[in-house]
Amino acid sequence: MRRTFAALAVGLLTALPAGAASAAPTQAPGCDVVTAELTWGFKESFRAYIDGSIANGEWTVADGATYDTPDFGFPAESGRVDPRQPNGSIAFAGSVRFTGHGGILDTTVARPVVVIHPDGTGVLLLDVSGPTMEGDQVSVVEAEFLDIDLTGQNLTPVDGVIRIDAAPTTLTSDGAVAFPNYEAGTAFDPITVVADVGDCDLTGQPIGTDTTGDTDTAGEAGMPWLLPAIGVAAVAVGALVVALIVTRRRRP
């Protein structure tokens, strides 16, 4: 009898669905970037220096980057943006190699990433490699190269397109280490981003929002059957206990 009771009790309690304790994770809502392009001239005065009679140099583009005076173009590889905060990032392909002074200057910048923060600021990450004018070798991956001022930028999609128009940029302290030709705080050329996001979901929880505080509430709302099910199980177990007691009392 005891074994029967134990088996029934365990069966009732374990019959509750495993989903009662957890919910399937979902992707944060926002806008997946379908296509995009970053347009950026790097720094006009630096280009003039490279192209002038002192450095007597040039620049070449590769890996998908383009040059159309006075700007370089970088095609997007991937990205996701939630324009409500705003928040997100877009990674771009392409590289630009600057050379001059008979090869003494040989710097490559590549794979820019535009990072957007909710406080109205942004950062341009950049891979930088090559020797400095002092002969030191630099090789940095995703250096926080530029600060981006997103003040006044409206990132709400219009006809499925998000735009950042000529946002001002300044060299960061990390950028000055990776590219020591200029001091931190020096203005670089503004950036423009045009991103096609198609149709995107802006109805759910914004990207980067902490949802841990809503876990219990969400669980209760998503499983209204849970409390009644527990009640039924408890009543059944109680009935078995009573039956066991009565049976034992009837024994001689």
N, C-alpha and C positions, 0 to 999 in steps of 0.2 A: 504493500500500500504506500509506504513511504517513497519507494522508487517511482511508483506511478504518479504520485503527487509532484515529486521533483521534476519528472519528465514533462508533465503537463505545464507546470509553472514556467519552466525554462522555455518551453515551446511557445507559450503565450507572450512572454516578454521579448523573445527574439524574433517574433513574427512581425514586429514593427519594422517598417522599411528603413534600410540603411540611410536613405536620403534625408531622414529626420535630423541627422546630426550635421549634414553638410549640404551645400548648394554648389552646382556646377559653376566654375568661374566663367565670366563673360568678358569680352574685350571692351576696354574703355571706349565710350563713344567719342567721336571726333571725325576728322577728315583725313582719309588716306590720300596721299599725294599721287595722282595719276602721272602727270608730267609736270616739270617745272624747269625754270632756268634762273640762274644767278648771274646778274650782269654787274661787273665791278671792274674798275680801271686800275686796281691795286693802289698806286700812288702816282699822280700825274708828273710831279717833279722828278720822281725816281725814273720814270720812263724817259723823260726828257734828258736826264743825266746819262742813262744807258745809251740812248740814241745819239747823244752829242759827240763832239770831237774829242772830249777828254777820255771817256770810257771806250768810245768807239766800239760799242757792243751791239747786242741784239737780244730779242726774246723769241722763243719758239713755243708753240702750244702742242700738246699731245694728250692722248687718252680721252678724247672727246671734247676737250676745250677748244674754243674758237677765239679769234681776235677780229674785231670790227671797230676801227678807230672811233673813239678812244677807249673802248671797253673790251674786257675779256668776257667770254660767256662760258658757263659751266652747266651741263645738263644734270638733272636730278637722278640719283640712284634710288632713293627711298625717302619716305618721310611721313609724318603724321602730325597734324596740328589740330588743337581745339581752340578756335578763335574766341570762345566765350571768356576765357580767363585773361589773356590768351596764354597758351602753353604748347610746347612741342618742339620739333626739330626737323630739318630737311638736310639730307646728305647729298652732296654733289660729286660728280666725277670730273676728271680733268686735271691737267698740270700745266704750269708755265715755268719755263727755264730762262733765267736772266743770265747773260754772260757779258763780260767786258774786260778791259785792261789785259788783253792777250790771254785770257783764261784765269787770271788771278781772282776775278769776281765770277762766281759760278753758283748761282742759287736757284733752287727749284722749290716752288710752292705748289701744293697739290691737295686734292680731295677736301675742299672746304665744306664745313657743316655750319648751317645757321641754326642757332639755338635761341628759342623765344621763351622769355620768362614772364610770369604774370604781373610783375611790377613795372612793365613797360620798358624793360631793357632787353638786350640780347647780346649774344657773343658769337663771333665768327671763329670757329676752330679751323686750324690749318696745319698740314704737314709741311715742314720746312727742312731742307737739307742742302748741304754744300759748304764750302769753306768761306770764312769771313775775309774781309780785307786784311785782317791781321794774321791770316793763315790758320785760324782755329776751325776745326771741323764741327759743323752743326748738323744734328739729325734728331728732329723732334716730331713726334706723331701726335696729332690733334692738340697742338698748343692753343691755349686761349689767346688768340692773336689780336683780335680787335674787340672793343666794346661797341655795341650797336645801340644808338639812341632811337627807340621806337615811339617816342612821344608824338602823338597826333596821327599815328598810323591806324587805319581802320582795317582790321583783319577779317571782318565779316565777309563771307563769300558773296560775290556778285556774279550772277550767271555761272556759278560753279568755279569761280576764280578768286583766289586770295592774292593780294598784292602788298608788297612793301616797296614804297616809292622813294628812292634816293635818300635812304636813311643815313644820317651822319655816322661816321666811325672814328674811333681813336685807338691808337696803339696801346695795348696793355703792358704791364710790367713783364709778363711772360713773353709777350710778343717782342719786346725790346731785347730780351735775352736770345730769342730765336733769330731775330733780325736786328742786329746791333747797329745798323746804319742810322737808326733814329731812336730818340728817347721816348720813354713811356709818356702818353698824353698827346703825342703828335697826331695831327689829323691825317687820316688816309682818305682815299676816295669813298664817296657814299656807295651803298649797295642797293640794288633793286632786285626783288624776287617776284616772279610771276608764277604762281602755282595753280595748276588745274586740279581741283579736288572732286569734280563731278558731283554726284549726290552724296551727302554725308549726314550722319545721324548726330544731331545736336540736342537730343531730348533727354539723354541720360546723365549719369554722373560725369562731371568734367574730368579730363585727364589729370592725374596727379592729386586728386582729392582723396583725403583719408576717409575710407568708408568703414573703418573698424568699429566705430561707435554705433553704427546702425545694424550690426550683424544680428543681434537678438531680435530687433524689431522686424527686420527683413525675413528672418526665419519664421517668426510667428505669422506674418502676413502671408507668406508663401505656403504654409502648411496648416490651414485651419482645422484639419482633421486630427492633428496630433494629440491635443488634449482629450477629446472624446475617446480616441483609441486607447490612451493610457488608462482612462477611467474604466473602460470595458475590461481591460486586462486585470485591473486591480479588483474589480467585482468578481471576476471569474476565479482569481486566486483565493479571494476570501471565501467563496463558496466551497472550494476544495478543502480549505482549512476546516470549515464547519463540518463538512462531510467526514473528514478524517477523525475529528473529535468524537462525533456521534458514533462512528463505527467502533472506535476504541472503547467507548463506554458500554457498548452492547456486548462486548466480549465477556465470557464467564470468568 
